[in-house]
Amino acid sequence: MATNRIKQINALLQSQLSRLLLKELDFKEGIIATVIKVDTTKDLSICRVFLSVMPEKETRETLKFLRRNVVSLQMALNKKVFLRKTPKLVFLPYQETEEIRVEKLLEEL
């Protein structure tokens, strides 16, 4: 269970990373990458960034692109977020669980 401080850091990092993906990177035409969730370790050493990519078949290539550009993203994030230690970014695909899909379907009814 994340502490309140970690939850606040996650929200801040998610917001800033979403903006940086829009402003700093030139994705292939037709690709939309959305930061769905951010999970930072308690010691702030690692920040797992879960992304949803549309179209879904471009997920692997988009993650490779982000990993190649992680240094520039990390530097841009360091300028926007003032933490004693800025966590290392790790990009991962977001995978919806069956439980989440069922909840979304029920909400649509």
N, C-alpha and C positions, 0 to 999 in steps of 0.2 A: 504494500500500500504506500503510495507516494505521500510525502509530507506536504503540508500547505505551501511551503517554500518551493519545493520541487514542482508542484502544480503551477505555481505562478511563473516559474522559470520556463516550464514547458509551454505555457500559453504565450509568453513573450517570444520565445524562440520560434514557435509555430507562426506567429504573426509576422515576425521579421523575415523568416525564411520564405514565406509565401510572397512577400513583397520583392525580395531579392530574386526569386525565380522569375518573376515577371519582368523586372527591370534589368537584371545583369546578364541573363543568358538568352541566347538565340536558339530556341529549339527548332527542329525541323518543322517545315510548314505543316499545319494540320494537327500538331501534337499539343495536347493540353495536359500539364502536370499539376496536380493539386496536392498540397500537403494536408494529409488527413489526420495524422497523429504524430506527436513528438514525445519520445520517452527518454528522459535524461537520467543517468545514473546518479545515485545520492552524492557521490564524490565529484560530480560534474566533469568526469573524464570523457564520457561518451554520450553523444546525443543520437539516438536512433530516429531517423526521419522516415516515416511511412508515407509513401506516395501512391496516388491513384493516377494512372496514365490513360488517356484516351487518344487514339484507339488502343484498346488493351494489348493488341498484338505488338505494339511498339514499346512495351514496358521494359523489356530487356535492353534494347538499344538506348532508351532514355536513361536508364540507370547507369549504363556504361558511360554515357555522355556526362552525367552528373559526377560520377567518380573521377573522370578525367579533369573536371573543372572544380573539384572540391577545394583546392587551395585558394582560388580566387573567391569562391563563395565564403570560405572560412575568414579570409581577410576582410571582406565586405561586412560580414556578420560582426567581426571584432570591432569595427568602427561604429556599428549601430547599437550594440548591446554592451553595457558596461558591467561586466562581471569580473571578479578577481581572476577566475579561471574560465575561459570559454571552452566548452566541450568540443571534442573532435566529432565531426559530422560523419554519420554512416547512413547511407541511403538504402532503403529496403522497399520492396513492393508491399502495398497494403492488401491484405487478404481478408475479405469479409468472412466471418464465421456463419454457419447455418443459422445460429441463434439470432444474429443481427439481421440477416435477410428476412427471417420470419417476423421479427419486430417491425421492420420497415413495411412489409406487406400488410400487417395488421393496422398500422397507422394510416395506410392509404385507403382502407375500407371505410 
